[in-house]
Amino acid sequence: MPDPRPRPGPRGWPRLPRPTARLRLTVLYSVAFLVCGVAVLALTYLLFGRAAPAGVPSADRVPTAEMTVPSGTVQRAGRYDIVNVPVTVLRQLNEALDEKPPVISAAQRAKLISEATVQINYDKRRLLIVSAIALAVIAVGAAAIGWIIAGRVLRPLSTITAAARQISASSLHERLALNGPDDELKELADTLDSLFARLEASFDAQRRFAANASHELRTPLTRERALLQVTLADPASTAGTWQAVSRELLASNAEQEHLIEALLTLASSEGGPGQRERLDLAAITSADLDAARPAISRLGLNAAADIQPAILDGDPLLVQQLVANLIDNGVRHNIPGGDIRVATRTSHGRAVLSVTNSGQVIPPAEVDRLFQPFQRLGPRPARRDGGHGLGLSIVRAIATAHGATTAARALPGGGLAVDVVFLPPMPGPRAVPGIQPGTRRSHTE
């Protein structure tokens, strides 16, 4: 977390303010305003320098004339002198003014040009000074306004930051719940609320997983220790007794080994797939179904398979584990003489795996819980029937790691139907070993 205090400079230097977003926005706004103001000022200055002031004649054509009149004809009339000019003189004056070019002396022209140039330069300097002062004053006001506006716009961000600092692993149930317009900051707050919800669910699942895993690992150890203590305390223990204890310990050890392997599989699948390869789901499903035939025959299940080519990109080991766990779940939680149906197909370019089995009636509200670690149908999270309630959780973890979707529904007569839909394979010329286009495998047991 960054230190909100100002950054200290060298000793003797003033501390620089922390470059907050509000300060940066204010500086950027002020700089943009100054650049635009200077551009307008420069344009006005250039245009003013090109235009002659009103009332100043040009240097090439200055209408003027000279005449003399008797002093007796001049009389005072306020600010002006009244001169009685004969009509003939006026006609001569008009003719002189209409001449091309007008009559003007060189000294008068030079004087007129000098006075006009001085006036233009003075007006330009005055315009530049007044405009610069006005621009500086307005820039200060614009910076203050920009500071206020930036503060109001970024106020929700401060609220989000303060609330996020207060939310920790022990208070993930809290939410920002930002009110206001549906803008980018509101979208950020809603995204953080969604993130906190996912983190809360993940932390809860992790706590449940740790508690269940510790219980599942502790129970066999407790049973083994009790068995050894009872046998040691019995003075009539014989070699046969110890052989029986050894066999039971070996069975318990195999159970723990299976549990640890399942936990490792779950952890590796949640970490994501390794190197992806072009796979044929039909070939993998056929091999796993053949491996499950002894258990199917032992329970007397009616197995039907509809295996069609289904191509996907994935980790071979994880996909094989997904298929095996799904088939094993359908066999393990079935009823004697029940049904199990396994099918693969391609739908809209996506590989689909479907496993449907009969069994105990499952309430629809309990279906999603079965995909959580160590969860089984019934009051206890797991039973001692060789399973640990990790099969479906591994299926969902592997499917999620491959971007696939898992849909499960409870059947009205009992049992479960699970569909796993994978992503379409990436386009490429790679062939899939062991499968020919257009082939179809179908068998019934």
C-alpha positions as CSV (number, residue, x, y, z in Angstrom):
1,M,0.0,0.0,0.0
2,P,1.6,3.4,-1.0
3,D,2.4,5.9,1.7
4,P,-0.2,8.7,1.5
5,R,2.2,11.2,3.2
6,P,4.1,13.7,1.0
7,R,7.5,12.6,-0.2
8,P,10.3,14.3,1.7
9,G,12.9,16.1,-0.5
10,P,16.5,16.7,0.4
11,R,17.2,18.5,3.7
12,G,16.5,22.2,3.4
13,W,14.2,21.8,0.4
14,P,10.4,22.1,0.6
15,R,8.4,18.9,0.4
16,L,6.8,18.2,-2.9
17,P,3.1,17.3,-2.9
18,R,2.2,13.7,-3.6
19,P,1.3,13.4,-7.3
20,T,-2.3,12.4,-6.7
21,A,-4.7,11.8,-9.6
22,R,-6.5,15.0,-8.5
23,L,-3.3,17.0,-8.8
24,R,-2.4,15.5,-12.1
25,L,-5.8,16.2,-13.6
26,T,-5.7,19.8,-12.3
27,V,-2.2,20.3,-13.9
28,L,-3.2,18.7,-17.2
29,Y,-6.4,20.9,-17.3
30,S,-4.4,24.0,-16.5
31,V,-1.7,23.3,-19.0
32,A,-4.4,22.6,-21.7
33,F,-6.1,25.9,-20.8
34,L,-2.8,27.8,-21.0
35,V,-1.9,26.3,-24.3
36,C,-5.3,27.2,-25.8
37,G,-5.1,30.7,-24.3
38,V,-1.6,31.4,-25.7
39,A,-2.7,30.2,-29.1
40,V,-5.7,32.5,-29.1
41,L,-3.5,35.4,-27.9
42,A,-0.9,34.7,-30.6
43,L,-3.5,34.6,-33.3
44,T,-5.1,37.9,-32.1
45,Y,-1.7,39.5,-32.0
46,L,-0.8,38.4,-35.5
47,L,-4.2,39.5,-36.9
48,F,-4.0,42.9,-35.2
49,G,-0.5,43.5,-36.7
50,R,-1.7,42.8,-40.2
51,A,-4.7,45.2,-40.0
52,A,-4.3,49.0,-40.1
53,P,-6.1,51.0,-37.4
54,A,-9.4,52.7,-38.5
55,G,-9.0,56.3,-39.6
56,V,-5.3,56.0,-40.7
57,P,-4.9,56.4,-44.4
58,S,-2.5,54.2,-46.3
59,A,1.0,55.4,-47.2
60,D,0.4,55.0,-50.9
61,R,-2.7,57.2,-51.2
62,V,-3.3,60.1,-48.8
63,P,-6.0,62.6,-49.9
64,T,-4.8,66.1,-49.0
65,A,-4.6,69.7,-50.6
66,E,-3.4,73.1,-49.7
67,M,-5.1,76.5,-50.1
68,T,-4.9,80.0,-48.7
69,V,-7.8,82.4,-48.0
70,P,-7.8,86.0,-46.8
71,S,-7.8,86.5,-43.1
72,G,-10.9,88.6,-43.3
73,T,-13.0,85.7,-44.4
74,V,-12.2,83.6,-41.2
75,Q,-14.3,84.0,-38.1
76,R,-14.4,82.0,-34.8
77,A,-17.3,79.6,-34.2
78,G,-16.5,77.6,-31.1
79,R,-13.9,74.9,-31.7
80,Y,-14.0,75.4,-35.5
81,D,-13.1,78.3,-37.8
82,I,-15.7,79.3,-40.4
83,V,-14.2,80.2,-43.8
84,N,-16.2,81.6,-46.7
85,V,-14.8,79.8,-49.7
86,P,-16.0,80.8,-53.1
87,V,-17.6,78.3,-55.3
88,T,-14.8,78.4,-57.9
89,V,-12.3,77.6,-55.2
90,L,-14.3,74.6,-54.1
91,R,-14.4,73.4,-57.7
92,Q,-10.7,73.7,-58.0
93,L,-10.2,71.9,-54.6
94,N,-12.4,69.0,-55.7
95,E,-10.5,68.7,-59.0
96,A,-7.2,68.6,-57.0
97,L,-8.5,65.8,-54.7
98,D,-9.7,63.7,-57.6
99,E,-6.3,63.7,-59.2
100,K,-4.4,60.3,-59.5
101,P,-2.2,60.2,-57.5
102,P,-3.1,63.0,-55.1
103,V,-0.7,65.8,-54.5
104,I,1.3,65.2,-51.3
105,S,4.7,66.2,-50.3
106,A,7.4,63.6,-49.3
107,A,7.8,65.1,-45.8
108,Q,4.1,64.9,-45.1
109,R,4.0,61.3,-46.2
110,A,7.0,60.3,-44.0
111,K,5.5,62.0,-41.0
112,L,2.2,60.3,-41.5
113,I,3.7,56.9,-41.8
114,S,5.9,57.4,-38.7
115,E,3.0,58.5,-36.6
116,A,0.8,55.5,-37.8
117,T,3.7,53.0,-37.1
118,V,4.2,54.4,-33.6
119,Q,0.5,54.1,-32.9
120,I,0.3,50.6,-34.2
121,N,3.3,49.4,-32.1
122,Y,1.9,51.0,-29.0
123,D,-1.5,49.4,-29.5
124,K,0.1,46.0,-30.1
125,R,2.2,46.2,-26.9
126,R,-0.8,47.4,-24.9
127,L,-2.9,44.5,-26.3
128,L,-0.1,42.0,-25.5
129,I,0.3,43.2,-21.9
130,V,-3.4,43.4,-21.1
131,S,-4.1,40.0,-22.7
132,A,-1.2,38.3,-20.8
133,I,-2.4,39.7,-17.5
134,A,-5.9,38.6,-18.2
135,L,-4.7,35.2,-19.3
136,A,-2.7,34.7,-16.1
137,V,-5.7,35.7,-13.9
138,I,-8.1,33.5,-15.8
139,A,-5.5,30.6,-15.7
140,V,-5.4,30.8,-11.9
141,G,-9.1,30.8,-11.7
142,A,-9.3,27.9,-14.2
143,A,-6.8,25.9,-12.1
144,A,-8.9,26.5,-9.0
145,I,-12.1,25.4,-10.8
146,G,-10.3,22.4,-12.2
147,W,-9.1,21.4,-8.7
148,I,-12.7,21.6,-7.4
149,I,-14.1,19.6,-10.4
150,A,-11.4,17.0,-10.2
151,G,-12.1,16.5,-6.5
152,R,-15.8,16.1,-7.1
153,V,-15.3,13.6,-9.9
154,L,-12.7,11.6,-8.0
155,R,-14.6,11.6,-4.7
156,P,-16.2,8.2,-5.3
157,L,-12.6,6.9,-5.9
158,S,-11.6,8.0,-2.5
159,T,-14.7,6.2,-1.1
160,I,-13.8,3.1,-2.9
161,T,-10.2,3.2,-1.7
162,A,-11.2,3.7,2.0
163,A,-13.7,0.9,1.9
164,A,-11.3,-1.5,0.1
165,R,-8.7,-0.8,2.8
166,Q,-11.2,-1.8,5.6
167,I,-12.2,-5.0,3.9
168,S,-9.9,-7.9,4.8
169,A,-10.0,-11.6,4.8
170,S,-12.2,-11.6,7.9
171,S,-14.7,-9.1,6.5
172,L,-15.1,-10.1,2.9
173,H,-18.9,-10.1,3.4
174,E,-18.8,-6.3,3.3
175,R,-19.4,-4.5,0.0
176,L,-18.7,-1.1,-1.4
177,A,-22.3,-0.6,-2.7
178,L,-21.4,2.7,-4.4
179,N,-24.3,4.9,-5.3
180,G,-24.3,7.4,-8.0
181,P,-24.4,7.7,-11.8
182,D,-23.7,4.6,-13.9
183,D,-20.2,5.7,-15.0
184,E,-16.7,4.2,-15.0
185,L,-16.3,4.6,-11.2
186,K,-19.6,2.9,-10.5
187,E,-18.6,0.1,-12.9
188,L,-15.3,-0.2,-11.0
189,A,-17.1,-0.4,-7.6
190,D,-19.5,-3.1,-8.9
191,T,-16.5,-5.1,-10.3
192,L,-14.8,-4.9,-6.9
193,D,-18.0,-6.0,-5.2
194,S,-18.1,-9.0,-7.5
195,L,-14.4,-9.7,-6.8
196,F,-15.1,-9.6,-3.1
197,A,-18.0,-12.0,-3.5
198,R,-15.8,-14.5,-5.4
199,L,-13.0,-14.1,-2.8
200,E,-15.5,-14.7,0.0
201,A,-16.8,-17.8,-1.7
202,S,-13.2,-19.0,-2.3
203,F,-12.1,-18.4,1.3
204,D,-15.2,-20.2,2.6
205,A,-14.6,-23.1,0.2
206,Q,-10.9,-23.2,1.3
207,R,-11.9,-23.3,5.0
208,R,-14.4,-26.0,4.4
209,F,-11.9,-28.0,2.3
210,A,-9.2,-27.7,5.0
211,A,-11.6,-28.8,7.7
212,N,-12.9,-31.7,5.7
213,A,-9.4,-32.7,4.5
214,S,-8.0,-32.7,8.0
215,H,-11.0,-34.8,9.2
216,E,-10.7,-37.3,6.4
217,L,-6.9,-37.7,7.0
218,R,-7.2,-37.9,10.7
219,T,-10.0,-40.5,10.8
220,P,-7.9,-43.4,9.3
221,L,-5.0,-42.5,11.6
222,T,-7.2,-42.6,14.7
223,R,-8.7,-45.9,13.6
224,E,-5.3,-47.4,13.0
225,R,-3.9,-46.2,16.3
226,A,-7.0,-47.6,18.2
227,L,-6.6,-51.0,16.4
228,L,-2.9,-51.2,17.3
229,Q,-3.6,-50.2,20.9
230,V,-6.3,-52.8,21.4
231,T,-4.2,-55.5,19.9
232,L,-1.2,-54.6,22.0
233,A,-3.3,-54.5,25.2
234,D,-4.7,-58.0,24.5
235,P,-2.4,-60.6,26.1
236,A,-4.1,-63.3,24.0
237,S,-3.0,-61.8,20.7
238,T,-1.6,-64.4,18.3
239,A,0.2,-64.3,15.0
240,G,-3.1,-64.7,13.3
241,T,-4.5,-61.7,15.1
242,W,-1.5,-59.6,14.0
243,Q,-1.9,-60.8,10.5
244,A,-5.5,-59.7,10.5
245,V,-4.5,-56.3,12.0
246,S,-1.8,-56.0,9.3
247,R,-4.3,-56.6,6.5
248,E,-6.7,-54.0,7.9
249,L,-3.8,-51.5,8.3
250,L,-2.9,-52.1,4.6
251,A,-6.4,-51.5,3.6
252,S,-6.5,-48.3,5.6
253,N,-3.2,-47.3,4.1
254,A,-4.5,-47.9,0.6
255,E,-7.6,-45.7,1.4
256,Q,-5.3,-42.9,2.6
257,E,-3.2,-43.2,-0.5
258,H,-6.3,-43.0,-2.7
259,L,-7.4,-39.9,-0.7
260,I,-4.1,-38.2,-1.1
261,E,-4.0,-38.9,-4.8
262,A,-7.5,-37.4,-5.1
263,L,-6.4,-34.3,-3.2
264,L,-3.3,-33.9,-5.4
265,T,-5.5,-34.4,-8.6
266,L,-7.9,-31.7,-7.3
267,A,-5.0,-29.3,-6.6
268,S,-3.3,-29.9,-9.9
269,S,-6.6,-29.5,-11.8
270,E,-7.4,-26.2,-10.1
271,G,-3.9,-25.0,-11.0
272,G,-4.8,-25.3,-14.7
273,P,-3.9,-27.7,-17.5
274,G,-0.4,-28.3,-18.6
275,Q,0.5,-28.6,-22.3
276,R,-2.7,-28.8,-24.4
277,E,-2.9,-31.4,-27.1
278,R,-5.5,-32.3,-29.8
279,L,-7.5,-35.1,-28.2
280,D,-10.3,-37.4,-29.2
281,L,-12.9,-37.6,-26.4
282,A,-14.4,-40.7,-27.9
283,A,-11.2,-42.7,-27.5
284,I,-10.6,-41.6,-23.9
285,T,-14.2,-42.4,-23.0
286,S,-14.1,-45.8,-24.6
287,A,-10.9,-46.7,-22.7
288,D,-12.3,-45.5,-19.3
289,L,-15.6,-47.3,-19.9
290,D,-13.7,-50.5,-20.6
291,A,-11.8,-50.1,-17.3
292,A,-15.0,-49.7,-15.4
293,R,-16.6,-52.9,-16.8
294,P,-15.7,-55.1,-13.9
295,A,-17.5,-52.8,-11.5
296,I,-20.4,-52.5,-13.9
297,S,-20.7,-56.3,-14.1
298,R,-20.4,-56.7,-10.3
299,L,-23.4,-54.4,-9.7
300,G,-25.3,-55.9,-12.7
301,L,-25.8,-52.5,-14.3
302,N,-27.3,-52.0,-17.7
303,A,-24.6,-50.0,-19.5
304,A,-25.3,-48.2,-22.8
305,A,-22.7,-46.2,-24.7
306,D,-23.1,-43.9,-27.7
307,I,-19.6,-42.9,-28.6
308,Q,-19.1,-40.5,-31.4
309,P,-16.0,-38.6,-32.5
310,A,-15.5,-35.4,-30.4
311,I,-12.3,-33.4,-30.8
312,L,-11.0,-31.0,-28.2
313,D,-7.7,-29.3,-27.1
314,G,-6.7,-30.2,-23.5
315,D,-4.4,-31.9,-21.1
316,P,-4.5,-35.7,-21.8
317,L,-4.1,-36.7,-18.1
318,L,-6.6,-34.3,-16.7
319,V,-9.2,-35.0,-19.4
320,Q,-8.8,-38.8,-18.8
321,Q,-9.2,-38.1,-15.0
322,L,-12.4,-36.1,-15.7
323,V,-13.9,-38.9,-17.7
324,A,-12.8,-41.6,-15.3
325,N,-14.2,-39.8,-12.3
326,L,-17.5,-39.1,-14.0
327,I,-18.0,-42.7,-15.0
328,D,-16.8,-43.9,-11.6
329,N,-19.4,-41.6,-9.9
330,G,-22.2,-43.0,-12.1
331,V,-21.2,-46.6,-11.2
332,R,-20.4,-46.0,-7.5
333,H,-23.6,-44.2,-6.7
334,N,-25.9,-46.4,-8.7
335,I,-28.3,-49.1,-7.5
336,P,-27.9,-52.9,-8.2
337,G,-29.5,-53.6,-11.6
338,G,-29.6,-49.9,-12.4
339,D,-28.7,-48.1,-15.6
340,I,-25.8,-46.0,-16.8
341,R,-25.5,-44.3,-20.1
342,V,-22.3,-42.8,-21.5
343,A,-22.2,-40.7,-24.7
344,T,-19.9,-38.4,-26.6
345,R,-20.8,-36.1,-29.4
346,T,-20.0,-32.9,-31.2
347,S,-22.5,-30.0,-30.9
348,H,-21.8,-26.7,-32.7
349,G,-18.1,-27.6,-32.9
350,R,-17.8,-28.4,-29.2
351,A,-17.0,-31.8,-27.7
352,V,-19.7,-33.0,-25.3
353,L,-19.5,-35.7,-22.7
354,S,-22.8,-37.0,-21.1
355,V,-23.0,-39.5,-18.3
356,T,-26.5,-40.5,-17.0
357,N,-27.0,-43.0,-14.2
358,S,-29.9,-44.2,-12.0
359,G,-29.6,-44.2,-8.2
360,Q,-31.0,-42.5,-5.2
361,V,-33.5,-39.6,-5.6
362,I,-31.6,-36.4,-5.4
363,P,-33.3,-33.1,-4.4
364,P,-32.7,-30.5,-7.1
365,A,-31.4,-28.1,-4.5
366,E,-28.7,-30.5,-3.5
367,V,-27.2,-31.0,-7.0
368,D,-24.8,-28.1,-6.9
369,R,-23.5,-29.1,-3.4
370,L,-22.4,-32.5,-4.7
371,F,-19.7,-30.7,-6.8
372,Q,-18.1,-29.4,-3.7
373,P,-15.1,-31.2,-2.1
374,F,-16.0,-33.9,0.5
375,Q,-19.8,-33.5,-0.1
376,R,-22.0,-36.5,-0.5
377,L,-25.8,-37.0,-0.5
378,G,-26.9,-37.6,3.1
379,P,-26.2,-36.2,6.5
380,R,-22.5,-37.1,6.5
381,P,-20.0,-35.5,4.1
382,A,-18.6,-38.9,3.1
383,R,-19.1,-42.6,3.6
384,R,-16.7,-45.5,3.9
385,D,-17.5,-47.1,0.6
386,G,-14.3,-46.3,-1.1
387,G,-15.2,-42.8,-2.0
388,H,-14.4,-39.5,-0.4
389,G,-16.7,-37.1,-2.1
390,L,-14.0,-35.7,-4.3
391,G,-15.0,-37.2,-7.7
392,L,-17.4,-34.5,-8.9
393,S,-15.4,-31.7,-7.4
394,I,-12.4,-32.9,-9.5
395,V,-14.7,-33.1,-12.6
396,R,-15.7,-29.5,-12.1
397,A,-12.2,-28.3,-11.4
398,I,-10.8,-29.9,-14.5
399,A,-13.7,-28.6,-16.7
400,T,-13.2,-25.1,-15.3
401,A,-9.4,-25.3,-16.0
402,H,-10.2,-26.2,-19.7
403,G,-12.9,-23.5,-20.0
404,A,-15.6,-26.1,-20.2
405,T,-19.0,-25.9,-18.7
406,T,-20.6,-28.5,-16.4
407,A,-24.4,-28.9,-16.2
408,A,-26.0,-31.4,-13.8
409,R,-29.6,-32.2,-13.2
410,A,-31.4,-34.7,-10.9
411,L,-33.6,-37.3,-12.7
412,P,-37.2,-37.6,-11.5
413,G,-36.9,-41.4,-10.9
414,G,-33.5,-41.0,-9.1
415,G,-30.0,-40.6,-10.3
416,L,-28.0,-37.8,-12.0
417,A,-27.3,-36.6,-15.5
418,V,-24.1,-34.7,-16.1
419,D,-23.1,-32.9,-19.3
420,V,-19.6,-31.4,-19.8
421,V,-19.2,-29.1,-22.9
422,F,-15.7,-28.3,-23.9
423,L,-14.4,-25.3,-25.9
424,P,-14.1,-25.7,-29.7
425,P,-10.6,-26.9,-30.7
426,M,-8.2,-24.3,-32.2
427,P,-8.1,-24.4,-36.0
428,G,-5.1,-26.3,-37.3
429,P,-4.1,-29.2,-39.5
430,R,-3.1,-31.5,-36.7
431,A,-4.6,-35.0,-36.9
432,V,-5.9,-37.0,-34.0
433,P,-4.3,-40.5,-33.6
434,G,-6.7,-43.4,-33.3
435,I,-9.7,-41.8,-34.9
436,Q,-10.9,-41.6,-38.5
437,P,-13.5,-39.0,-39.6
438,G,-17.0,-40.4,-39.8
439,T,-16.4,-43.4,-37.6
440,R,-18.8,-44.2,-34.8
441,R,-18.5,-46.5,-31.8
442,S,-21.6,-47.9,-30.1
443,H,-22.1,-50.8,-27.8
444,T,-24.5,-52.0,-25.1
445,E,-23.8,-54.2,-22.1
